[in-house]
């Protein structure tokens, strides 16, 4: 399974590889993703979960759309920088949520039944 994903990922253009962070972040945050989701819908879903990175997601989406659908020149450096910030924030948030859930279970009072 990982090999199939790696082969797929290695065949992507650099801008497409940068954009995969949006779907990856959604999965880390527990959101369901779909192959039917448009890039704009995925960005909207991520912005709903991480509004702090909405500027970065919009920049990444803009560069992605320029590269795929426009004759305008896209700036891969902007896309990579945005992807790096999105990944960092999504990973930090996902880890905090998992640690908080773990601690909530761990710190629950133990009920003793006689």
KEZAKE-377001 format. One line per 2 residues: number of its first residue (from 1); for each residue x, y, z of N, C-alpha, C. Coordinates in steps of 0.2 Angstrom, whole numbers, plus 5000, padded with zeros to 4 digits. Atoms other than C-alpha are relative to their C-alpha. Example, Ala and Ser with C-alpha at 12.3 -4.5 7.8 and 13.67 -1.06 7.14 Angstrom:
1) 5004,4994,5000,5062,4978,5039,5004,5006,5000  4996,4994,4999,5068,4995,5036,4996,5005,5003
This chain:
1) 5004,4994,5000,5000,5000,5000,5004,5006,5000  4996,4994,4999,5014,5012,5005,5004,5001,4993
3) 4996,5000,5006,5023,5008,4989,4996,5003,4994  5004,4997,5005,5008,5012,4978,4999,5007,5001
5) 5001,4993,4998,5006,5029,4987,5007,5003,4998  4993,4997,5002,5025,5032,4984,5000,5001,4993
7) 4999,5000,5007,5024,5028,4966,4995,5006,4997  5004,4995,5002,5009,5039,4964,5003,5007,5001
9) 4997,4994,4997,5017,5053,4974,5006,5002,4995  4994,4999,5004,5033,5052,4964,4998,5002,4993
11) 5002,4999,5006,5024,5054,4948,4996,5007,4999  5003,4993,5000,5016,5071,4953,5005,5006,4998
13) 4996,4994,5001,5022,5088,4947,5001,5003,5007  4999,4997,4993,5030,5098,4961,4994,5004,5003
15) 5006,4996,4997,5015,5110,4963,4995,4995,5002  5005,5004,4998,5004,5095,4964,5002,4996,5007
17) 4998,5003,4993,5015,5087,4978,4999,5005,5005  5001,4995,4995,5014,5104,4987,4993,5000,5002
19) 5008,4999,4999,4995,5104,4986,4998,4994,5004  5002,5006,4996,4994,5086,4994,5000,5001,5007
21) 5000,4998,4993,4997,5094,5011,4993,5002,5002  5007,4998,4998,4979,5100,5011,4996,4994,5001
23) 5004,5006,4998,4972,5083,5010,5003,4996,5005  4997,5003,4995,4985,5076,5021,4998,5003,5007
25) 5002,4996,4994,4981,5089,5034,4993,4998,5002  5007,5002,4998,4963,5085,5033,4999,4994,5003
27) 5000,5007,4997,4966,5067,5036,5003,5000,5007  4997,5000,4993,4977,5071,5051,4995,5003,5005
29) 5005,4996,4996,4963,5082,5058,4994,4996,5001  5006,5004,4999,4951,5068,5057,4994,5001,4995
31) 5005,4999,5005,4941,5074,5042,5000,4995,4994  5001,5005,5006,4935,5063,5028,5002,5004,4994
33) 4999,4997,5007,4942,5067,5011,4998,4995,4995  5003,5004,5006,4936,5061,4994,5003,5002,4994
35) 4997,4999,5007,4943,5060,4977,4995,5005,4996  5005,4995,5003,4927,5070,4972,5001,5007,5002
37) 5000,4993,4997,4932,5085,4982,5005,5004,4995  4995,4996,5004,4939,5099,4972,5005,5003,5004
39) 4995,4997,4996,4954,5108,4977,4997,5006,5005  5003,4995,4997,4944,5123,4982,4996,4998,5006
41) 5004,5003,4994,4932,5112,4993,5005,4998,5005  4995,5003,4995,4947,5104,5001,5003,5006,5004
43) 4998,4994,4997,4954,5121,5005,4995,5003,5005  5006,4998,4996,4937,5127,5012,5000,4996,5006
45) 5001,5004,4994,4936,5112,5023,5006,5000,5005  4994,4999,4995,4954,5114,5030,5000,5007,5003
47) 5000,4993,4997,4951,5133,5033,4995,5000,5006  5005,5000,4995,4935,5128,5043,5004,4997,5007
49) 4996,5003,4995,4947,5117,5054,5006,5004,5003  4994,4996,4998,4962,5128,5054,5000,5007,4997
51) 5001,4993,5003,4957,5146,5051,5007,5004,5000  4994,4996,4999,4974,5152,5057,5005,4999,4993
53) 4996,5000,5006,4982,5146,5040,4996,5001,4994  5004,4999,5005,4968,5152,5029,5004,5004,4994
55) 4996,4996,5005,4980,5165,5020,5005,4995,4997  4995,5004,5003,4993,5151,5017,4996,4995,4995
57) 5004,5005,5004,4979,5139,5010,4998,5003,4994  5002,4996,5006,4973,5153,4998,5006,5001,4996
59) 4994,4999,5004,4990,5156,4992,5002,4994,4997  4999,5006,5003,4993,5138,4989,4995,4998,4995
61) 5005,5001,5005,4977,5136,4980,5001,5004,4994  4999,4995,5006,4980,5151,4969,5006,4998,4996
63) 4994,5003,5004,4998,5144,4964,4998,4994,4997  5002,5006,5003,4990,5127,4961,4996,5001,4994
65) 5004,4999,5006,4977,5134,4950,5003,5004,4994  4996,4997,5005,4989,5145,4941,5004,4995,4996
67) 4996,5005,5003,5000,5130,4937,4996,4995,4996  5004,5005,5004,4986,5119,4931,4995,5003,4995
69) 5005,4998,5004,4973,5130,4923,5001,5007,4997  4999,4994,5003,4981,5146,4918,5006,5001,4996
71) 4994,4998,5004,4994,5154,4907,5005,5004,5004  4996,4996,4995,5000,5164,4922,5005,4996,5003
73) 4994,5004,4997,5017,5159,4929,4998,4999,5008  5001,5001,4993,5015,5151,4946,5007,5000,5003
75) 4994,4999,4996,5028,5153,4960,5000,4994,5004  4999,5006,4996,5033,5136,4967,5003,5002,5007
77) 4998,4999,4993,5042,5144,4981,4995,5003,5005  5006,4998,4996,5026,5152,4987,4996,4994,5002
79) 5004,5006,4998,5017,5136,4986,5004,4995,5005  4996,5004,4995,5031,5126,4995,5000,5003,5007
81) 5000,4997,4993,5032,5139,5009,4993,5000,5003  5007,5001,4997,5013,5139,5011,4999,4993,5002
83) 5001,5007,4998,5013,5120,5011,5004,4998,5007  4996,5001,4994,5027,5120,5024,4997,5002,5007
85) 5004,4997,4994,5017,5131,5036,4994,4997,5002  5006,5004,4999,5001,5122,5033,5002,4993,5004
87) 4999,5007,4997,5009,5105,5037,5002,5001,5007  4998,4999,4993,5018,5112,5053,4994,5001,5004
89) 5005,4999,4995,5002,5119,5060,4995,4994,5000  5005,5006,5000,4991,5104,5055,5003,4995,5004
91) 4997,5005,4996,5003,5092,5063,5000,5002,5007  5000,4998,4993,5005,5102,5079,4993,5000,5003
93) 5007,5000,4998,4986,5104,5080,4997,4992,5001  5002,5007,4999,4983,5085,5077,5003,4997,5006
95) 4997,5003,4994,4996,5080,5090,4997,5003,5006  5003,4997,4994,4988,5092,5103,4994,4997,5001
97) 5007,5003,4999,4971,5085,5100,5001,4992,5002  4999,5007,4997,4977,5067,5102,5003,4999,5007
99) 4997,5000,4994,4987,5071,5117,4994,5002,5005  5005,4998,4995,4972,5080,5125,4995,4994,5001
101) 5004,5006,4999,4961,5065,5121,5003,4995,5004  4997,5005,4996,4973,5053,5129,5000,5002,5007
103) 5000,4997,4993,4975,5064,5144,4993,5000,5003  5007,5000,4997,4956,5065,5146,4998,4993,5002
105) 5001,5007,4998,4955,5046,5146,5004,4998,5006  4995,5002,4995,4970,5044,5157,4998,5003,5007
107) 5002,4996,4994,4963,5057,5170,4993,4999,5002  5006,5001,4998,4946,5051,5171,5000,4996,5007
109) 5000,5003,4994,4941,5046,5188,4998,4993,4999  5001,5007,5000,4941,5027,5191,4994,4999,5004
111) 5006,5002,4996,4924,5021,5197,5001,4993,5003  5000,5007,4996,4925,5007,5210,4994,4998,5001
113) 5006,5003,4999,4911,4996,5210,5001,4994,5006  5000,5005,4995,4908,4986,5226,4998,4993,4999
